[in-house]
Amino acid sequence: MRTTFQDASVRLYHLDGGPEGGAATTLFYGPLSEAMRIAEQQPTEVQEGLFIATDNDVVAFLDLFEGY
């Protein structure tokens, strides 16, 4: 089980599934609580491609959101 804290520094990014494997676009660097707020405001289609990276882990936003 993954654990973290609300003030952990994270990178929120969108990974598109375009040709050639797509590209990662950073939406936010900062505290997890703010990254979650920003991610929640995105359309469903975008949320499906959102990931949150910590110092030592990467998790899909929707996987993390379910336990938030």
C-alpha positions as MATLAB code, in Angstrom:
seq = 'MRTTFQDASVRLYHLDGGPEGGAATTLFYGPLSEAMRIAEQQPTEVQEGLFIATDNDVVAFLDLFEGY';
ca = [
       0.000    0.000    0.000;
       1.288    3.450   -0.897;
       1.395    6.159    1.732;
       2.294    9.841    1.572;
       1.281   13.115    3.193;
      -0.644   16.193    2.034;
       2.410   18.465    1.906;
       4.640   16.038   -0.010;
       6.215   17.673   -3.055;
       4.881   16.070   -6.220;
       4.743   16.520   -9.969;
       1.302   16.330  -11.577;
       1.544   15.508  -15.258;
      -0.594   14.357  -18.152;
       0.605   11.525  -20.358;
      -1.153   11.549  -23.702;
      -1.425    8.360  -25.691;
      -0.603    9.926  -29.027;
       1.435    8.514  -31.866;
       5.048    7.635  -31.113;
       4.088    6.907  -27.494;
       2.746   10.352  -26.651;
       4.256   13.028  -24.460;
       4.248   14.033  -20.794;
       3.035   17.548  -20.022;
       3.643   18.888  -16.518;
       0.631   20.648  -15.039;
       1.953   21.390  -11.556;
       4.887   21.037   -9.153;
       4.133   21.447   -5.449;
       2.200   19.975   -2.523;
       0.107   16.859   -3.041;
      -3.016   18.565   -1.693;
      -2.849   21.245   -4.393;
      -2.035   18.707   -7.116;
      -5.135   16.714   -6.146;
      -7.278   19.865   -6.273;
      -5.995   20.755   -9.745;
      -6.428   17.183  -11.002;
     -10.016   17.001   -9.715;
     -10.885   20.080  -11.782;
      -9.780   18.477  -15.060;
     -12.265   16.854  -17.457;
     -12.698   13.092  -17.132;
     -10.808   12.449  -20.376;
      -7.806   14.346  -19.020;
      -8.016   12.715  -15.572;
      -7.577    9.321  -17.210;
      -4.081   10.364  -18.330;
      -2.980   12.133  -15.139;
      -0.133   10.836  -13.002;
       1.386   12.025   -9.750;
       5.099   11.486   -9.179;
       6.766   11.662   -5.765;
      10.464   11.271   -5.025;
      10.208    7.508   -5.290;
       6.888    6.539   -6.869;
       4.488    7.289   -9.708;
       0.776    6.606   -9.437;
      -2.159    7.219  -11.744;
      -4.312   10.032  -10.390;
      -7.497    7.946  -10.582;
      -5.871    5.172   -8.513;
      -4.838    7.675   -5.866;
      -8.116    9.602   -6.036;
     -10.128    6.501   -5.071;
      -8.301    6.351   -1.746;
      -8.074   10.106   -1.192;
];
